[in-house]
Structure formats: C-alpha cells, structure tokens
Amino acid sequence: MPHGHCQVCLGYFALSDFQVLPCGHGGCKYCLGQIFDTVTNMGNCWMCRQEFHRSGAHRVHLELVDSKVANFQNTIEGLERMDASVPSISVTRASTKIKRTVDEINCDNEIAVSSDNCL
C-alpha cells in the first residue's frame, strides 16, 4: 500500500489517512484534528493560514496507474475516434506510438494482438 508523508508531524502514514483542506494543503488525520477549535470547529491551515470549518477537510482518493499503460489506452481511444477525414500521417504516428509502447510495457498477448489487429 502506498504511503504519504505528513508535512506537519513529518510521519509516514497510509494514504487512506490523508486529508486535504479546501486550500489544497493536507496532512494526516491526527494533525488535521489538532488544528480545529473544539467549540467553533474552525481551524487555520498551517501553511497558508486560510480559515475553514472542520467539515471542509476531505479524504483523498487516489488511483495509481502506470503512465505508459495510460498513454497506451489514450492512444487507442484516440484511434477509435478517428474517421476518414483524419490525415494518414496521424494514423501512422499513432501506430508507431502504440507499437513502441507495446514493446516497452509487459502487456499480455491479448492486448498486443488486439492492438496489432487495430492497426
């Protein structure tokens, strides 16, 4: 499981324990819990001092993806959107990009065969 680094306590924590403030700064749930006033539920960001309510902090949901695989998928989707009016050089460049990416990543045979059939 990926871990993050809290800017306040400098500790490492699971990303599921990371929260982001409305200003975009964030930290672990424990440190964020310490900055709120117990009566008003208001707090200030330790980085930019922006004031916010406790309900403004929210969890972060991240999906880690391999950038080469994502690039491959985007190129395939772009090819699917191409029609007869697209210049042939665009199709050739996409084909070259896909073949290069298939060689770089360890994709299974099904993906490689389908990409070759598409081209």
PyMOL commands that set and color helices and strands:
alter all, ss='L'
color gray80, all
select helices_A, chain A and resi 15-17+29-34+54-56+67-81+88-104+109-118
alter helices_A, ss='H'
color red, helices_A
select strands_A, chain A and resi 3-5+12-14+18-20+26-28+42-44+51-53+58-59
alter strands_A, ss='S'
color yellow, strands_A
deselect
rebuild
show_as cartoon
